[in-house]
C-alpha cells in the first residue's frame, strides 16, 4: 500500500507511511467517517435556533491531520492538474491568506478521501500525475 501511494507525484515514503499506519489500516464506512477520524471536519456550534460551524477542532488524529495539511500544500505544487487543486485555485483566486488557509483544510480532507480510495480500492484521483514505473 505504501509503494502504491509513492507512485503519486509528490508523495514520499514518510508521508505514505503516516497515512497507512495512522488511517488506512482501519475500516471506515465512508469518506466522512475518515475525515472525522482525522479531525478535518467542521465542529458544529448549536445555540438555540442558530446552527453554525466553527472550523476544525482539536479532536481527531493530530499526526494524520498535520500530515494531510502538509500534503495539501505540497499537492498544489506537485499535482497542478488534479481536480481538487483546480477547484482550490478557482475558489481562492486572488483572495487573501486567511481564505487560502481555510480552503487548504478542505483540500486536505478531499485529498485524504481520494488517497484512501486510491490505496484501498485502486481508484486513481482525477487528474493525478503518477511517477514513471521504475
The 8 nearest C-alpha neighbors of each residue, nearest first, counted from 0:
[[1, 3, 2, 118, 4, 19, 119, 15],
 [2, 0, 4, 3, 15, 16, 5, 19],
 [3, 1, 5, 4, 0, 6, 12, 15],
 [2, 4, 0, 1, 5, 6, 118, 7],
 [5, 3, 1, 6, 2, 7, 15, 0],
 [4, 6, 2, 10, 7, 3, 11, 12],
 [5, 7, 130, 4, 3, 129, 8, 2],
 [8, 6, 129, 5, 10, 130, 4, 128],
 [9, 7, 129, 130, 10, 128, 77, 6],
 [8, 10, 77, 7, 11, 74, 73, 78],
 [11, 9, 5, 8, 7, 14, 15, 4],
 [12, 10, 14, 13, 5, 15, 9, 4],
 [11, 13, 15, 14, 16, 5, 10, 1],
 [12, 14, 16, 15, 11, 17, 10, 18],
 [15, 13, 17, 16, 11, 12, 18, 10],
 [14, 16, 18, 12, 1, 17, 13, 4],
 [15, 17, 13, 19, 14, 18, 20, 12],
 [16, 18, 14, 20, 15, 19, 21, 13],
 [19, 17, 15, 16, 21, 22, 20, 14],
 [18, 20, 23, 16, 17, 22, 21, 24],
 [21, 19, 17, 18, 22, 16, 24, 23],
 [20, 22, 18, 17, 19, 63, 23, 24],
 [23, 21, 18, 19, 24, 25, 20, 63],
 [22, 24, 19, 25, 18, 20, 21, 115],
 [23, 25, 22, 19, 20, 26, 21, 18],
 [26, 24, 23, 22, 27, 21, 20, 19],
 [27, 25, 28, 24, 23, 22, 33, 29],
 [26, 28, 29, 33, 32, 25, 30, 23],
 [27, 29, 32, 26, 30, 33, 31, 25],
 [30, 28, 27, 31, 32, 33, 112, 26],
 [29, 31, 33, 32, 112, 34, 28, 27],
 [30, 32, 34, 33, 29, 35, 40, 28],
 [33, 31, 35, 30, 34, 29, 27, 36],
 [32, 34, 30, 36, 35, 31, 27, 37],
 [35, 33, 31, 37, 39, 36, 32, 108],
 [34, 36, 38, 32, 37, 33, 40, 39],
 [37, 35, 33, 59, 34, 38, 32, 60],
 [36, 38, 59, 60, 34, 35, 64, 39],
 [39, 37, 59, 35, 36, 58, 40, 60],
 [38, 40, 34, 37, 108, 35, 55, 64],
 [41, 39, 35, 38, 55, 34, 42, 54],
 [40, 42, 54, 55, 52, 43, 53, 39],
 [41, 43, 53, 52, 55, 54, 56, 44],
 [44, 42, 52, 51, 53, 41, 45, 50],
 [43, 45, 51, 52, 50, 53, 46, 42],
 [46, 44, 50, 49, 43, 51, 47, 48],
 [47, 45, 49, 48, 44, 50, 51, 43],
 [46, 48, 49, 45, 50, 44, 51, 43],
 [47, 49, 46, 50, 45, 51, 44, 43],
 [50, 48, 46, 47, 45, 51, 44, 52],
 [49, 51, 45, 44, 48, 46, 52, 43],
 [52, 50, 44, 43, 45, 53, 49, 42],
 [51, 53, 43, 42, 44, 54, 41, 50],
 [52, 54, 42, 43, 41, 44, 51, 55],
 [55, 53, 41, 42, 52, 56, 40, 43],
 [54, 56, 41, 42, 40, 39, 38, 53],
 [57, 55, 58, 42, 54, 38, 41, 53],
 [56, 58, 59, 38, 55, 61, 60, 39],
 [59, 57, 56, 38, 60, 61, 55, 37],
 [60, 58, 38, 37, 36, 61, 57, 35],
 [59, 61, 37, 63, 62, 64, 38, 36],
 [60, 62, 64, 63, 65, 59, 37, 38],
 [63, 61, 65, 64, 60, 66, 17, 21],
 [62, 64, 66, 60, 61, 65, 37, 67],
 [65, 63, 61, 67, 37, 66, 62, 60],
 [66, 64, 68, 62, 67, 63, 61, 69],
 [65, 67, 63, 69, 68, 64, 70, 62],
 [66, 68, 70, 64, 107, 69, 65, 71],
 [67, 69, 71, 65, 70, 66, 107, 64],
 [70, 68, 66, 72, 67, 71, 73, 65],
 [71, 69, 73, 67, 68, 72, 74, 66],
 [70, 72, 74, 107, 68, 73, 69, 67],
 [73, 71, 69, 74, 75, 70, 68, 103],
 [74, 72, 70, 75, 71, 76, 77, 69],
 [73, 75, 71, 77, 78, 76, 72, 70],
 [74, 76, 73, 72, 79, 78, 77, 84],
 [77, 75, 74, 73, 78, 79, 72, 9],
 [76, 78, 74, 9, 75, 79, 73, 8],
 [77, 79, 74, 80, 81, 75, 76, 128],
 [80, 78, 81, 75, 77, 76, 84, 85],
 [81, 79, 126, 78, 82, 127, 85, 84],
 [82, 80, 126, 127, 84, 78, 83, 79],
 [81, 83, 85, 84, 125, 126, 86, 80],
 [84, 82, 86, 85, 81, 87, 106, 109],
 [85, 83, 87, 81, 86, 82, 75, 79],
 [84, 86, 82, 88, 87, 83, 89, 81],
 [85, 87, 89, 83, 84, 88, 90, 82],
 [88, 86, 84, 90, 85, 89, 91, 83],
 [87, 89, 85, 91, 86, 90, 92, 84],
 [90, 88, 86, 87, 92, 91, 85, 84],
 [91, 89, 87, 88, 92, 86, 102, 94],
 [90, 92, 88, 94, 89, 87, 99, 93],
 [93, 91, 89, 88, 94, 90, 87, 95],
 [92, 94, 91, 95, 88, 90, 89, 96],
 [95, 93, 91, 92, 98, 96, 99, 97],
 [96, 94, 97, 98, 99, 93, 91, 92],
 [95, 97, 99, 98, 100, 94, 101, 91],
 [98, 96, 100, 99, 95, 101, 94, 102],
 [97, 99, 101, 100, 96, 95, 102, 94],
 [100, 98, 102, 96, 97, 101, 103, 91],
 [101, 99, 103, 97, 98, 102, 96, 104],
 [102, 100, 98, 99, 103, 104, 97, 105],
 [101, 103, 99, 105, 104, 100, 98, 106],
 [102, 104, 106, 100, 105, 101, 99, 107],
 [105, 103, 107, 102, 106, 101, 108, 68],
 [104, 106, 102, 108, 103, 107, 109, 101],
 [105, 107, 103, 109, 104, 108, 110, 71],
 [108, 106, 104, 110, 71, 67, 105, 68],
 [109, 107, 111, 105, 110, 106, 39, 34],
 [110, 108, 106, 112, 111, 107, 113, 105],
 [109, 111, 113, 107, 108, 112, 106, 114],
 [112, 110, 108, 114, 109, 113, 107, 115],
 [111, 113, 115, 109, 110, 30, 114, 116],
 [112, 114, 110, 116, 115, 111, 124, 109],
 [115, 113, 117, 111, 116, 112, 118, 110],
 [116, 114, 112, 118, 117, 113, 119, 111],
 [115, 117, 113, 120, 119, 114, 118, 122],
 [116, 118, 121, 122, 114, 123, 115, 120],
 [119, 117, 115, 116, 121, 0, 114, 120],
 [118, 120, 116, 117, 121, 115, 23, 0],
 [121, 119, 116, 117, 122, 118, 115, 123],
 [120, 122, 117, 118, 119, 123, 116, 3],
 [123, 121, 117, 120, 116, 124, 118, 113],
 [122, 124, 117, 121, 125, 127, 116, 113],
 [125, 123, 127, 113, 126, 122, 117, 114],
 [124, 126, 127, 82, 81, 123, 83, 80],
 [127, 125, 81, 80, 82, 124, 128, 78],
 [126, 128, 81, 124, 125, 78, 129, 80],
 [129, 127, 8, 78, 7, 126, 130, 80],
 [128, 130, 7, 8, 6, 131, 127, 132],
 [129, 131, 6, 8, 7, 132, 128, 5],
 [130, 132, 133, 129, 6, 8, 7, 128],
 [133, 131, 130, 6, 129, 7, 5, 3],
 [132, 131, 130, 6, 129, 2, 5, 3]]
